Amino acid sequence: MTNPLSVVIVDDQNLVRHGIRSLLELADIRVIGEASDGAAAIDVIAATNPDVVLLDLRMPRYDGLWTLENLRLRELEVPVLVLTTFNDDTLVLEALRHGAQGYLLKDVTLEQLKTAVHTLAAGGTLIAPSITDRLLRAIRSGPAPTGDTFPPADLTAREVEVLRLVAEGLNNREIAGALHLAEGTVKNHVSTILVKLGARDRTNAVLRALHEGLLR
């Protein structure tokens, strides 16, 4: 029997943290730490080493973007799922650019939250489909919300297929099953995609692909 996944919840509202904890317990996911702002979160995450961090963005003093940046500076490599009420394209892009691996709104169901935690713990990424669709529409119709540009990438048709599944939050094993490939082949494709896009990780690769219109 495998051990349940562990998470740290970072949110400035006690009631919200209590509610999320209660939901996760129903899904057999352990909450091993809580924090009400970014500074406390860094200490809790360093002390507990959770499988996933659930992070609100808008908090007093040290907010979610500050937390993401300082996780990187402290080299605390833990998957972060942004869980927020703010459905803003620019904020989504900022969170992803700061290193978040997932972005969901707080109106998600328990099953969606459970899936997201398991996806990130397995090395995948997950962005709410409504947000991804909206970003794609915005990018097709005009400039990206932040105005950033990236160099063009020459991806093969297969690499684009793999990248689309990465954007949907699938890990290498799941992508291999979907495309009938060996898992090692998928891993090689992902590595090549990262190099071609000049991306530091899977989430950053998806973000750059969105900007370049590669996922149309």
C-alpha positions as CSV (number, residue, x, y, z in Angstrom):
1,M,0.0,0.0,0.0
2,T,1.5,3.4,-1.0
3,N,1.7,6.3,1.3
4,P,-0.9,9.1,0.7
5,L,0.3,12.2,-0.9
6,S,1.2,15.1,1.3
7,V,0.5,18.8,0.8
8,V,1.0,22.2,2.4
9,I,-1.8,24.7,2.2
10,V,-0.9,28.4,1.9
11,D,-3.9,30.8,2.3
12,D,-4.4,33.8,4.6
13,Q,-8.0,32.8,5.4
14,N,-8.4,30.2,8.3
15,L,-11.8,29.1,7.1
16,V,-10.5,28.4,3.6
17,R,-7.6,26.4,4.9
18,H,-9.9,24.4,7.1
19,G,-12.3,23.7,4.2
20,I,-9.5,22.6,1.9
21,R,-8.0,20.4,4.6
22,S,-11.4,18.7,5.1
23,L,-11.8,18.1,1.4
24,L,-8.3,16.6,1.0
25,E,-8.8,14.3,3.9
26,L,-11.8,12.8,2.1
27,A,-9.5,12.2,-0.9
28,D,-6.9,10.5,1.2
29,I,-4.4,13.3,0.8
30,R,-2.5,14.4,4.0
31,V,-2.2,18.0,4.9
32,I,1.2,18.2,6.7
33,G,1.5,22.0,7.1
34,E,-0.3,25.3,6.8
35,A,0.7,28.9,6.4
36,S,-1.1,32.2,6.1
37,D,1.6,34.1,4.1
38,G,4.6,33.6,2.0
39,A,7.3,34.0,4.7
40,A,5.7,31.4,6.9
41,A,5.1,29.2,3.8
42,I,8.8,29.1,3.0
43,D,9.6,27.9,6.5
44,V,6.8,25.3,6.6
45,I,7.7,23.9,3.1
46,A,11.4,23.7,4.0
47,A,10.6,21.8,7.2
48,T,8.0,19.4,5.8
49,N,9.0,18.7,2.2
50,P,5.5,18.1,0.9
51,D,4.6,16.4,-2.4
52,V,2.6,19.5,-3.5
53,V,2.0,23.0,-2.3
54,L,-1.5,24.6,-2.7
55,L,-0.9,28.3,-2.9
56,D,-3.3,31.3,-2.9
57,L,-2.0,34.4,-4.7
58,R,-3.5,37.4,-2.9
59,M,-2.2,37.5,0.7
60,P,-1.1,40.3,2.9
61,R,2.6,41.1,3.2
62,Y,4.1,38.2,1.3
63,D,1.8,37.1,-1.6
64,G,1.8,34.1,-3.9
65,L,4.2,35.5,-6.5
66,W,6.7,36.4,-3.7
67,T,6.4,32.8,-2.4
68,L,7.0,31.3,-5.8
69,E,10.1,33.5,-6.4
70,N,11.5,32.7,-3.0
71,L,11.0,29.0,-3.4
72,R,13.1,29.3,-6.5
73,L,15.8,31.3,-4.7
74,R,15.9,28.9,-1.8
75,E,16.0,26.0,-4.4
76,L,13.0,24.3,-2.8
77,E,11.9,22.2,-5.7
78,V,8.3,21.4,-4.9
79,P,5.4,21.4,-7.4
80,V,3.1,24.4,-6.7
81,L,-0.6,24.4,-7.5
82,V,-2.1,27.9,-7.5
83,L,-5.6,27.7,-6.0
84,T,-7.2,31.1,-6.2
85,T,-10.4,33.1,-6.9
86,F,-8.6,35.4,-9.4
87,N,-9.4,34.5,-13.0
88,D,-7.1,37.0,-14.6
89,D,-5.0,36.1,-17.7
90,T,-2.1,38.3,-16.8
91,L,-2.0,36.9,-13.2
92,V,-2.1,33.3,-14.6
93,L,0.9,34.0,-16.9
94,E,2.8,35.7,-14.0
95,A,2.2,32.7,-11.7
96,L,3.4,30.2,-14.4
97,R,6.4,32.4,-15.2
98,H,7.3,32.4,-11.5
99,G,7.3,28.6,-11.5
100,A,3.8,27.4,-10.7
101,Q,3.0,24.0,-12.2
102,G,-0.7,24.3,-12.0
103,Y,-3.5,26.9,-11.8
104,L,-7.0,26.2,-10.6
105,L,-9.9,28.4,-9.3
106,K,-11.4,27.7,-5.9
107,D,-14.7,26.6,-7.4
108,V,-13.2,23.3,-8.4
109,T,-14.8,20.0,-7.3
110,L,-13.1,17.6,-4.9
111,E,-12.4,15.2,-7.8
112,Q,-10.7,18.0,-9.8
113,L,-8.6,19.0,-6.9
114,K,-7.6,15.4,-6.2
115,T,-6.6,14.9,-9.8
116,A,-4.6,18.1,-9.8
117,V,-2.6,17.1,-6.7
118,H,-1.9,13.7,-8.2
119,T,-0.9,15.2,-11.6
120,L,1.6,17.6,-10.1
121,A,3.0,15.0,-7.7
122,A,3.7,12.8,-10.7
123,G,5.6,15.6,-12.5
124,G,2.8,16.9,-14.7
125,T,1.2,20.3,-15.1
126,L,-2.4,21.3,-14.9
127,I,-4.2,24.5,-15.8
128,A,-7.9,24.9,-15.6
129,P,-9.2,24.1,-19.1
130,S,-11.3,27.3,-19.2
131,I,-8.2,29.4,-18.6
132,T,-6.1,27.5,-21.2
133,D,-8.9,27.9,-23.8
134,R,-9.2,31.7,-23.0
135,L,-5.5,32.2,-23.3
136,L,-5.4,30.4,-26.6
137,R,-8.2,32.5,-28.0
138,A,-6.5,35.7,-26.8
139,I,-3.1,34.7,-28.3
140,R,-4.8,33.8,-31.6
141,S,-6.6,37.1,-31.9
142,G,-3.8,39.5,-30.8
143,P,-0.6,40.0,-28.8
144,A,0.0,38.1,-25.6
145,P,-1.3,39.8,-22.4
146,T,2.2,40.6,-21.1
147,G,3.8,41.7,-24.4
148,D,6.7,39.2,-24.0
149,T,8.1,37.5,-27.1
150,F,10.1,34.4,-27.5
151,P,12.3,33.1,-30.4
152,P,10.5,30.8,-32.9
153,A,10.9,27.1,-32.4
154,D,11.0,24.4,-35.1
155,L,9.0,21.5,-33.5
156,T,8.2,18.4,-35.4
157,A,4.5,17.2,-35.6
158,R,5.2,14.5,-33.0
159,E,6.8,17.0,-30.6
160,V,3.7,19.3,-31.0
161,E,1.5,16.2,-30.2
162,V,3.6,15.6,-27.0
163,L,3.5,19.2,-26.1
164,R,-0.3,19.3,-26.3
165,L,-0.6,16.4,-23.9
166,V,2.0,18.1,-21.6
167,A,-0.3,21.2,-21.6
168,E,-3.2,19.0,-20.6
169,G,-1.3,17.9,-17.5
170,L,-0.3,14.3,-18.5
171,N,3.0,12.8,-17.3
172,N,5.4,10.9,-19.5
173,R,3.8,7.5,-18.8
174,E,0.3,8.8,-19.7
175,I,1.6,10.5,-22.8
176,A,3.3,7.3,-23.8
177,G,0.0,5.4,-23.5
178,A,-1.9,8.0,-25.4
179,L,0.5,8.1,-28.3
180,H,1.5,4.4,-28.2
181,L,5.2,5.2,-27.6
182,A,7.8,4.0,-25.2
183,E,8.1,6.1,-22.1
184,G,11.8,6.7,-22.8
185,T,10.9,8.0,-26.2
186,V,8.4,10.5,-24.7
187,K,11.1,11.6,-22.2
188,N,13.5,12.2,-25.1
189,H,10.8,14.2,-26.9
190,V,10.1,16.3,-23.8
191,S,13.9,17.0,-23.4
192,T,14.1,18.1,-27.1
193,I,11.1,20.3,-26.7
194,L,12.6,22.1,-23.7
195,V,15.9,22.7,-25.6
196,K,14.1,24.0,-28.7
197,L,11.9,26.3,-26.8
198,G,14.7,27.4,-24.4
199,A,12.4,26.5,-21.5
200,R,13.5,25.6,-18.0
201,D,10.7,23.2,-17.3
202,R,7.5,21.7,-18.7
203,T,5.2,24.5,-17.5
204,N,7.5,27.1,-19.1
205,A,7.5,25.2,-22.3
206,V,3.7,25.2,-22.4
207,L,3.7,28.9,-21.7
208,R,6.2,29.7,-24.5
209,A,4.3,27.4,-26.9
210,L,1.1,29.3,-26.2
211,H,2.8,32.6,-27.0
212,E,4.1,31.2,-30.3
213,G,0.8,29.7,-31.3
214,L,2.2,26.2,-31.4
215,L,-0.8,24.7,-29.7
216,R,-3.5,25.9,-32.1
